[in-house]
Amino acid sequence: MKYFYAIVHKDEDSAWGVSFPDLPGCFSAADDVKDIVPNACEALSLWFEDTPFVQPMRLDEVQGAAAADLAAGAFIVAVPYVRNDGKVVRANISLDRGMLVAIDRAATERNLTRSAFIAQSVLNEIQGAH
């Protein structure tokens, strides 16, 4: 997993705007502060669907690139990017039996397999989409 640093700014009477200095044209918005990182994660995923992966800039590089925005009140957030390489691997995990029953029930309610439910739940946790 890699982290990309995003610049978050907000004008009066507008949504939170999110941009990535190292990914021109990759941006996101959020009406609520709690949605900034999850929405930015989605923007990263969409960005890399059609673009080869690039290494994220270091924090000091982002600070330098966004110095004017930061001076005007913007702030930086670290946005996790989980690269989906399409290769499924088998993993053996141990869970409490009651937890497994709850997982299976929730997965069935959502028409997901146990594995798909667990993978989505973990991704939501990493990306802050609670």
N, C-alpha and C positions, 0 to 999 in steps of 0.2 A: 504494500500500500504506500502510496506517495501522498504528500500534502502540497497543495497549491495555495499560495497566499492570494487572497482577494481583498480588494479595496471596497469598503462599504461606505456609502454616503447617503444622506437624506436631505432633501430640500423640504421646506415647509409645504404642507399639503400635498405630499407625494409619498410614494412607496419607497422602501429602502432599495437603493440601487447597488448592484454588486458587479464589479468588473475584475478581470484578471490581467494585470500588466503584461504577463508573458504569453497571453493567449488573445491576441487582437480579435475583437468581434465576439468573444465569449463573455456573455453577461447574463445577469439574472435580476429578479426583483422579488420583493416580499412585502406584503402589507403589514405583517407582524414580525417583530424582531426574532421570535422563536422559529420562524420559517426561513431565515437568512441562509443558514448552512444547508438544510435539506434541499432548498431550491437551487443553491449554488452547486451542490453535488449533482443534481439532475442536469444542470447546464454543462458541467464537466463531462458527464456521460454522453450527452448529445454531441458535444464538441468533438470528442474523440471517436465518434462513430465514423466520421468522414475525414479525419485528420490523423496522420501518424503521431504516435506518442512523442512528446518532447519532455525533457527533464525540467522540473519546476525551477524557477529562480530561487536563489537564497533569500532569506528574509531581508538582509541588508540591501540586496539589489532591488527588491520590491520597495523598500523604504525610500531608496534613492529615486526610483522611477516615479513614485507617487508622492514625493515630498510636498508639492503644492497642494494636493488633495488632503494630505494629512494635516498640513498647517491650517487648512480651512475647516477642519473638524471631522474629516473622514477617519475611519479606523480600519485595521487589518484583521482578518480572520483566517485561520488555517482551515482549508477545505479538503477533507479526505477524498482521494480518488482510488477506487478499487477497480483495477483493470480486469475486465472479464475476458479471459483468453479462450473461452469456449471449451476448455479441456476439463472434463469432469473426473474427479478422483474420489476414490472410496476412502472414507475415514471412519474409524471406530471410536465412538464416544460413549461415555457412561453417564446415565441420568437416573435420578430417582424415578421409580416406577410410576408414582402419581404424576410427576411432571410429564413423563412420556405419554400417559393417558390423556392429559390435558393438551399436549402438542397434537396428538392424533385427532382429537375431537376438533380442535381449532383448524387443523389442516383440512379435515373433511368438510367442515362448514364453509371453507373457502375454495373447495374443489382443487386442493393442492395435495401433492404428495408430502410425506413427512419431510423428505430432504428439501423440497422446494420451500416449504413453510419455514424450516429452520434457516435456510440460506437467506430468505427474505427478511426474517426477523433479525438475523445478525447484521445484515446490510443496513436495515433501518436503525439499529443501535449504533453502528459505526458512523452513520451519516446524521445522526441526531434527529431522525424523523419519528419521534415518539407519538 
